[in-house]
């Protein structure tokens, strides 16, 4: 297993491992978690060459940043820490389920993020979602101030429309745009996001590159979703009727992977990594065994014939069911 380094951005460049580690599920969103196993997973990721750890203040809230702070204590210089702001957390420490991109909220939030992570600066700070009530220029004006103060090194934005990306980039150079991208979610290929970031020299970070477990073949009906607070229980794509429609696509991909001498999960992740040297994937996991399989996908080479077959099996629009509930979907086009 080997991980190459890829460069996010040009005018504001950041070198990271081709695969980062999405840490959300270690404390939030995907059922119960084991802190000891999560810490061991981060340890193993760093051993295998992962440098980018991705979190957000809303994951928990706060507990994910605290976990990563514990994991990197004493070796901060070996990791690239990325976190996010914009999903509002109230004074009681609970999510309000509102989006907040106000400058004063951003300035206040960075203090807690740095404290929880045990560092004096973030390497990459994303606006997690775009606030419809705050001009993007105001949000990125505040984020740019954090760069000027040395609290943040690089800026990014998550799930934004091309016009918004351009406006944010005009205020302060963006290093990364983070959006869901997988064989089940190819929207960025047709909605202008990939074209825009490449025109502007911005790196692209693909989250949920394995379709939240769907593309590994581990979810075949709702009974396979872990008990507890698991996001997939409210995600339309994971409703029974949509799972039934999507399974034949996974099965065809599985057959293709077997013929190529690999697994469907490795095939799906290798496909994301093949999209360009400016694309970095951050598959999320909280267990070492899944981490090691994910890392091994970096050694999978997909032939032209296999890539063509993938496009036939899983073209844009093949997937049944939205990836988020309707209210959240509306927030993704801003």
Secondary structure, 3 states (H helix, E strand, C coil): CCCCEEEECCCCCEEEECECEECHHHCCCECCCCHHHHHHHHHHHHHCCCCEEECCCCCCCCHHHHHHHHHHCCCHHHCEEEEEECEEECCCCCEEEEECCCHHHHHHHHHHHHHHHCCCCEEEEEECCCCCCCCHHHHHHHHHHHHHCCCEEEEEEECCCHHHHHHHHHHCCCCEEEEECECCECHHHCCCHHHHHHHHCCEEEEECCCHHHHHHCCCCCHHHCCCCCEHHHCCHHHCHHHHHHHHHHHHHHHHHHHHCCCCHHHHHHHHHHCCCCCEEEECECCCHHHHHHHHHHHHCCCCHHHHHHHHHHCCCCCCCCCCCCHHHHHHCCC
